Amino acid sequence: SQDRVFNFAAGPATLPENVLLRAQSELYNWRGCGMSVMEMSHRGKEFLSIIQKAESDLRALLQIPPEYSVLFLQGGATSQFAAVPLNLCSPNDTVDYVVTGSWSDKAAKEAQKYCKPNVIWSGKSEKYTKIPAFGDLQQNPGSAYLHICANETIHGVEFKEYPVAQSGVLVADMSSNFCSKPVDVSKFGVIYAGAQKNVGPSGVTIVIIRKDLIGKAQGVTPVMFDYKIHDENNSLYNTPPCYGIYVCGLVFEDLLEQGGLGEVEKKNKKKAEILYSAIDGSKGFYRCPVEKSVRSLMNVPFTLEKSELEGEFIKEAAKEKMVQLKGHRSVGGMRASIYNAMSLAGVEKLVAFMKDFQAKHA
Ligand code: PMP
């Protein structure tokens, strides 16, 4: 609408307008129950219906097999950097990490406190612009799991296919491409994601875990990090992030109404394609450093050949209601995050602006 901007932030990020309006209309008095979702007991029948619907819609979207549990937790994906090793291995176990950017690097470092992680591949020397060929991965025999970050939010590299863990299970941080496309959940032992990019507000962390992996947490694991506790209590061991779960539920409904994740992926591909073509077709005025075959559909980093113009680019774009285009402080340049809720119109407007800006400054 008129008074909203095109928000290209990496997360928290833009949410579907219809979801926001629906939440607004239900905020004061949820479906005639006389209170808002923020005021409800998490054990009352109203909230139970909300969390159960959220879970069943997410199961429908991702076709999550029955032998997997879905947990709605708190603490962000960052908590999962610790929860994964605490729950899946003992202190002396080795585990493998593929480091394709800042987030998988952080995950591997956190795991050092709880087990023996090996970084079996790192893209650091190539500034995190690649995903390794799976045949080149030297997985350690006996590793409890192989960890990847499915989409590196800062560097804009995305796995298009997934490696197979030779021993143990595959674990993926899907924070920034969760529900952006269909995923074969059965290939993974654990999938985790912070909600605040594609599916809701910050404060909700979703964990999808194969049930046989639950119940082996290290003795020192805090209850809040123990998957078994949350699984046995259907994510209601303690007070969950109720309002956030409610908004995630509205987003899941919206994604189903759009026709599911296959349809959503088509839209995401189209948006990414026009943005990357604009960059690649700019004769070097704009550049994306990421290898073409692994470019993220969600986070598009790019630089200006004339880097002195970056400040002006961001300022001028903001005047046209396109905000949050500054790249992450660790890599500089620009980054356009174009999650599910960014419309094609938003990306088209950005591309038109980029062409104009280039014409003015070439
Ligand atoms: N992993 C990825 C891929 C992310 O993008 C982020 C957040 N930007 C995190 C982990 C950390 O998530 P949180 O802030 O929810 O702890």
Residues whose N, C-alpha, C, O or C-beta is under 5 A from the ligand:
A	BS01	PMP	G75 G76 A77 T78 S79 W103 N151 T153 D173 S175 S176 G194
